């Protein structure tokens, strides 16, 4: 029997999701409790330790399956959006009142103000794609159900936030700094860029580049220099992914440049020191 992928299946030797009781062994199994994140961006760690590696991030409005609330302030959770599992600090991060998903942030980032006034203190920062539950309008601002105010033009009905052109969305993120485990315009990694761009196009995408390759990629039928590259092609290297902006250039979150950049595909191949392994379209 194959062991499930621990990135997207919640199991440890001492505790596991009850839905995995037939496929993994654990000391006990738990039925998760669903909560919603009400903080702008929360890190998801490999261990219940803020100095451990960041695996991914949880955004405001995302639904979580919570398996454990620890006394050290960390919760062991699974993000329902992409099924990713890890530990997150939960202080002031959870709501038991599940909000609707009818409104989303359309700006790259938007500030949450204490009052409907740009000179008031900033309580939080929300990012592109985050779902929000809104209260009443007050001038140019709208009150959030969870507290604070956002600029009204930075949020929109969820269906209006969909931009089918995921290459365009990726382009909006040019020069965003590279961040391992990042998936927002505050900092993003290669697979986070692809995932977010696809999400804003209404396409579900896995979190990591190898998972994206499995979902969308196919091995090259010919050497990469002989491929007729098209805008929107997903380009898969070993441990890396980018998006073709045309026939010659690729946009990607580059750990070499430490930002989201566009560069000639041949230069990206040379910089990585390995060939392209697969190509795909979502």
Buried (B, 14 or more C-beta within 10 A) or exposed (E): EEEBEEBBBBBBEEBBBBBBEEBBEBEEBBEBBEBBBBBBBBBBBBEBEEEEEBBBBBBBBBBBBBBBBEEEEBBBBBBBBBBBBBBBBBEEBBBEEEBEBEBBBBBBBBBBBEBBEEEBEEBBBBBBBBBBBBEEEEEEBBBBBBEBBBBBEBBBEBEEBBBEEBBEBBBBBEEBBBBBBBBBBBBBBBBBBBBBBBBBBEBEBBBBBBBBBEBBBEEBEEEBEEBEBEEBBBBBBBBBBBBBBBEEBBBBBBBEBEBBBBBEBEEBBEEBEEEBBBBBEB
